Amino acid sequence: MKQSDFAEVERLCALHDTASCDYAHCERFYKELAEFLDNMEDAKEWKVADVVMEALVNCVPNPSGTCKTADRVKATMRKLRNLAEKRAA
């Protein structure tokens, strides 16, 4: 994992923090996280890709603005951040 990938994880974590209960931001987070998953699969970073997939499975953009899975996704993003720190070192 490159340092730029670690920076992307940090950016995605920050985006998720601002996305909760804002449908447009939530959709943006989901789309950008899916693109990051593609990048990690292309780089054969399977452990990272698995954690990203876990976040995507639990992320359900909701037009009503009420996110029932924000805490679960936030915990997964923390897990992703920790893994990225180890892999980028």
CNS distance restraints for C-alpha pairs under 8 A (distance, minus, plus):
assign (resid   1 and name CA) (resid   5 and name CA) 6.26 0.50 0.50
assign (resid   1 and name CA) (resid   6 and name CA) 7.36 0.50 0.50
assign (resid   1 and name CA) (resid  45 and name CA) 7.08 0.50 0.50
assign (resid   1 and name CA) (resid  84 and name CA) 7.42 0.50 0.50
assign (resid   1 and name CA) (resid  87 and name CA) 5.71 0.50 0.50
assign (resid   1 and name CA) (resid  88 and name CA) 5.29 0.50 0.50
assign (resid   2 and name CA) (resid   6 and name CA) 6.64 0.50 0.50
assign (resid   2 and name CA) (resid  88 and name CA) 5.82 0.50 0.50
assign (resid   3 and name CA) (resid   7 and name CA) 6.32 0.50 0.50
assign (resid   3 and name CA) (resid  88 and name CA) 5.70 0.50 0.50
assign (resid   4 and name CA) (resid   8 and name CA) 6.21 0.50 0.50
assign (resid   5 and name CA) (resid   9 and name CA) 6.31 0.50 0.50
assign (resid   5 and name CA) (resid  84 and name CA) 7.89 0.50 0.50
assign (resid   6 and name CA) (resid  10 and name CA) 6.39 0.50 0.50
assign (resid   6 and name CA) (resid  81 and name CA) 7.72 0.50 0.50
assign (resid   6 and name CA) (resid  84 and name CA) 5.64 0.50 0.50
assign (resid   6 and name CA) (resid  85 and name CA) 6.79 0.50 0.50
assign (resid   6 and name CA) (resid  88 and name CA) 6.42 0.50 0.50
assign (resid   7 and name CA) (resid  11 and name CA) 6.22 0.50 0.50
assign (resid   8 and name CA) (resid  12 and name CA) 6.08 0.50 0.50
assign (resid   9 and name CA) (resid  13 and name CA) 6.12 0.50 0.50
assign (resid   9 and name CA) (resid  80 and name CA) 7.36 0.50 0.50
assign (resid   9 and name CA) (resid  81 and name CA) 6.28 0.50 0.50
assign (resid   9 and name CA) (resid  84 and name CA) 7.26 0.50 0.50
assign (resid  10 and name CA) (resid  14 and name CA) 6.29 0.50 0.50
assign (resid  10 and name CA) (resid  81 and name CA) 6.87 0.50 0.50
assign (resid  11 and name CA) (resid  15 and name CA) 6.10 0.50 0.50
assign (resid  12 and name CA) (resid  16 and name CA) 6.12 0.50 0.50
assign (resid  12 and name CA) (resid  29 and name CA) 6.99 0.50 0.50
assign (resid  12 and name CA) (resid  32 and name CA) 7.71 0.50 0.50
assign (resid  12 and name CA) (resid  33 and name CA) 7.03 0.50 0.50
assign (resid  13 and name CA) (resid  17 and name CA) 6.37 0.50 0.50
assign (resid  13 and name CA) (resid  74 and name CA) 7.78 0.50 0.50
assign (resid  13 and name CA) (resid  77 and name CA) 6.06 0.50 0.50
assign (resid  13 and name CA) (resid  78 and name CA) 7.67 0.50 0.50
assign (resid  13 and name CA) (resid  81 and name CA) 7.75 0.50 0.50
assign (resid  14 and name CA) (resid  18 and name CA) 6.62 0.50 0.50
assign (resid  15 and name CA) (resid  19 and name CA) 6.01 0.50 0.50
assign (resid  15 and name CA) (resid  25 and name CA) 7.73 0.50 0.50
assign (resid  15 and name CA) (resid  29 and name CA) 6.33 0.50 0.50
assign (resid  16 and name CA) (resid  20 and name CA) 6.55 0.50 0.50
assign (resid  16 and name CA) (resid  26 and name CA) 7.28 0.50 0.50
assign (resid  16 and name CA) (resid  29 and name CA) 6.22 0.50 0.50
assign (resid  16 and name CA) (resid  74 and name CA) 7.32 0.50 0.50
assign (resid  17 and name CA) (resid  74 and name CA) 7.67 0.50 0.50
assign (resid  18 and name CA) (resid  22 and name CA) 7.90 0.50 0.50
assign (resid  18 and name CA) (resid  25 and name CA) 7.32 0.50 0.50
assign (resid  19 and name CA) (resid  23 and name CA) 7.30 0.50 0.50
assign (resid  19 and name CA) (resid  24 and name CA) 7.82 0.50 0.50
assign (resid  19 and name CA) (resid  25 and name CA) 4.65 0.50 0.50
assign (resid  19 and name CA) (resid  26 and name CA) 4.76 0.50 0.50
assign (resid  19 and name CA) (resid  29 and name CA) 6.94 0.50 0.50
assign (resid  20 and name CA) (resid  25 and name CA) 7.71 0.50 0.50
assign (resid  20 and name CA) (resid  26 and name CA) 6.48 0.50 0.50
assign (resid  20 and name CA) (resid  65 and name CA) 7.90 0.50 0.50
assign (resid  20 and name CA) (resid  66 and name CA) 7.98 0.50 0.50
assign (resid  20 and name CA) (resid  67 and name CA) 6.47 0.50 0.50
assign (resid  20 and name CA) (resid  70 and name CA) 6.32 0.50 0.50
assign (resid  21 and name CA) (resid  26 and name CA) 7.50 0.50 0.50
assign (resid  21 and name CA) (resid  65 and name CA) 4.43 0.50 0.50
assign (resid  21 and name CA) (resid  66 and name CA) 5.24 0.50 0.50
assign (resid  21 and name CA) (resid  67 and name CA) 5.68 0.50 0.50
assign (resid  22 and name CA) (resid  26 and name CA) 5.97 0.50 0.50
assign (resid  22 and name CA) (resid  65 and name CA) 5.48 0.50 0.50
assign (resid  23 and name CA) (resid  27 and name CA) 6.08 0.50 0.50
assign (resid  23 and name CA) (resid  61 and name CA) 6.25 0.50 0.50
assign (resid  23 and name CA) (resid  62 and name CA) 6.15 0.50 0.50
assign (resid  23 and name CA) (resid  63 and name CA) 5.48 0.50 0.50
assign (resid  23 and name CA) (resid  64 and name CA) 7.49 0.50 0.50
assign (resid  23 and name CA) (resid  65 and name CA) 5.51 0.50 0.50
assign (resid  24 and name CA) (resid  28 and name CA) 6.29 0.50 0.50
assign (resid  25 and name CA) (resid  29 and name CA) 6.07 0.50 0.50
assign (resid  26 and name CA) (resid  30 and name CA) 6.18 0.50 0.50
assign (resid  26 and name CA) (resid  61 and name CA) 5.65 0.50 0.50
assign (resid  27 and name CA) (resid  31 and name CA) 6.16 0.50 0.50
assign (resid  27 and name CA) (resid  61 and name CA) 5.82 0.50 0.50
assign (resid  28 and name CA) (resid  32 and name CA) 6.08 0.50 0.50
assign (resid  29 and name CA) (resid  33 and name CA) 5.93 0.50 0.50
assign (resid  30 and name CA) (resid  34 and name CA) 6.13 0.50 0.50
assign (resid  30 and name CA) (resid  56 and name CA) 6.85 0.50 0.50
assign (resid  30 and name CA) (resid  59 and name CA) 7.03 0.50 0.50
assign (resid  30 and name CA) (resid  61 and name CA) 7.56 0.50 0.50
assign (resid  31 and name CA) (resid  35 and name CA) 6.33 0.50 0.50
assign (resid  32 and name CA) (resid  36 and name CA) 6.20 0.50 0.50
assign (resid  33 and name CA) (resid  37 and name CA) 6.21 0.50 0.50
assign (resid  33 and name CA) (resid  52 and name CA) 7.17 0.50 0.50
assign (resid  33 and name CA) (resid  56 and name CA) 7.31 0.50 0.50
assign (resid  34 and name CA) (resid  38 and name CA) 6.44 0.50 0.50
assign (resid  34 and name CA) (resid  52 and name CA) 7.95 0.50 0.50
assign (resid  34 and name CA) (resid  56 and name CA) 7.20 0.50 0.50
assign (resid  35 and name CA) (resid  39 and name CA) 6.39 0.50 0.50
assign (resid  36 and name CA) (resid  40 and name CA) 6.19 0.50 0.50
assign (resid  36 and name CA) (resid  52 and name CA) 7.97 0.50 0.50
assign (resid  37 and name CA) (resid  41 and name CA) 6.14 0.50 0.50
assign (resid  37 and name CA) (resid  49 and name CA) 5.57 0.50 0.50
assign (resid  37 and name CA) (resid  52 and name CA) 6.08 0.50 0.50
assign (resid  37 and name CA) (resid  53 and name CA) 7.06 0.50 0.50
assign (resid  38 and name CA) (resid  42 and name CA) 6.13 0.50 0.50
assign (resid  39 and name CA) (resid  43 and name CA) 6.17 0.50 0.50
assign (resid  40 and name CA) (resid  44 and name CA) 6.05 0.50 0.50
assign (resid  40 and name CA) (resid  45 and name CA) 5.09 0.50 0.50
assign (resid  40 and name CA) (resid  46 and name CA) 7.05 0.50 0.50
assign (resid  40 and name CA) (resid  48 and name CA) 6.79 0.50 0.50
assign (resid  40 and name CA) (resid  49 and name CA) 5.58 0.50 0.50
assign (resid  41 and name CA) (resid  45 and name CA) 5.90 0.50 0.50
assign (resid  41 and name CA) (resid  46 and name CA) 6.38 0.50 0.50
assign (resid  41 and name CA) (resid  49 and name CA) 6.14 0.50 0.50
assign (resid  45 and name CA) (resid  49 and name CA) 6.08 0.50 0.50
assign (resid  46 and name CA) (resid  50 and name CA) 6.05 0.50 0.50
assign (resid  47 and name CA) (resid  51 and name CA) 6.58 0.50 0.50
assign (resid  48 and name CA) (resid  52 and name CA) 6.24 0.50 0.50
assign (resid  48 and name CA) (resid  80 and name CA) 6.85 0.50 0.50
assign (resid  48 and name CA) (resid  83 and name CA) 7.04 0.50 0.50
assign (resid  48 and name CA) (resid  84 and name CA) 7.28 0.50 0.50
assign (resid  49 and name CA) (resid  53 and name CA) 6.04 0.50 0.50
assign (resid  50 and name CA) (resid  54 and name CA) 6.25 0.50 0.50
assign (resid  51 and name CA) (resid  55 and name CA) 6.43 0.50 0.50
assign (resid  51 and name CA) (resid  76 and name CA) 6.96 0.50 0.50
assign (resid  51 and name CA) (resid  79 and name CA) 7.46 0.50 0.50
assign (resid  51 and name CA) (resid  80 and name CA) 6.05 0.50 0.50
assign (resid  52 and name CA) (resid  56 and name CA) 6.27 0.50 0.50
assign (resid  52 and name CA) (resid  76 and name CA) 7.96 0.50 0.50
assign (resid  52 and name CA) (resid  77 and name CA) 7.90 0.50 0.50
assign (resid  52 and name CA) (resid  80 and name CA) 7.04 0.50 0.50
assign (resid  53 and name CA) (resid  57 and name CA) 6.06 0.50 0.50
assign (resid  54 and name CA) (resid  58 and name CA) 6.48 0.50 0.50
assign (resid  54 and name CA) (resid  76 and name CA) 7.10 0.50 0.50
assign (resid  55 and name CA) (resid  59 and name CA) 6.04 0.50 0.50
assign (resid  55 and name CA) (resid  73 and name CA) 5.33 0.50 0.50
assign (resid  55 and name CA) (resid  76 and name CA) 5.75 0.50 0.50
assign (resid  55 and name CA) (resid  77 and name CA) 6.90 0.50 0.50
assign (resid  56 and name CA) (resid  60 and name CA) 7.85 0.50 0.50
assign (resid  58 and name CA) (resid  69 and name CA) 6.41 0.50 0.50
assign (resid  58 and name CA) (resid  72 and name CA) 7.10 0.50 0.50
assign (resid  58 and name CA) (resid  73 and name CA) 6.17 0.50 0.50
assign (resid  59 and name CA) (resid  69 and name CA) 6.51 0.50 0.50
assign (resid  59 and name CA) (resid  70 and name CA) 7.42 0.50 0.50
assign (resid  59 and name CA) (resid  73 and name CA) 6.33 0.50 0.50
assign (resid  60 and name CA) (resid  67 and name CA) 7.62 0.50 0.50
assign (resid  60 and name CA) (resid  69 and name CA) 7.40 0.50 0.50
assign (resid  61 and name CA) (resid  67 and name CA) 7.37 0.50 0.50
assign (resid  62 and name CA) (resid  66 and name CA) 6.47 0.50 0.50
assign (resid  62 and name CA) (resid  67 and name CA) 6.48 0.50 0.50
assign (resid  69 and name CA) (resid  73 and name CA) 6.17 0.50 0.50
assign (resid  70 and name CA) (resid  74 and name CA) 5.93 0.50 0.50
assign (resid  71 and name CA) (resid  75 and name CA) 6.18 0.50 0.50
assign (resid  72 and name CA) (resid  76 and name CA) 6.35 0.50 0.50
assign (resid  73 and name CA) (resid  77 and name CA) 6.08 0.50 0.50
assign (resid  74 and name CA) (resid  78 and name CA) 6.28 0.50 0.50
assign (resid  75 and name CA) (resid  79 and name CA) 6.32 0.50 0.50
assign (resid  76 and name CA) (resid  80 and name CA) 6.15 0.50 0.50
assign (resid  77 and name CA) (resid  81 and name CA) 6.10 0.50 0.50
assign (resid  78 and name CA) (resid  82 and name CA) 6.23 0.50 0.50
assign (resid  79 and name CA) (resid  83 and name CA) 6.23 0.50 0.50
assign (resid  80 and name CA) (resid  84 and name CA) 5.98 0.50 0.50
assign (resid  81 and name CA) (resid  85 and name CA) 6.14 0.50 0.50
assign (resid  82 and name CA) (resid  86 and name CA) 6.49 0.50 0.50
assign (resid  83 and name CA) (resid  87 and name CA) 6.17 0.50 0.50
assign (resid  84 and name CA) (resid  88 and name CA) 5.84 0.50 0.50
assign (resid  85 and name CA) (resid  89 and name CA) 6.24 0.50 0.50
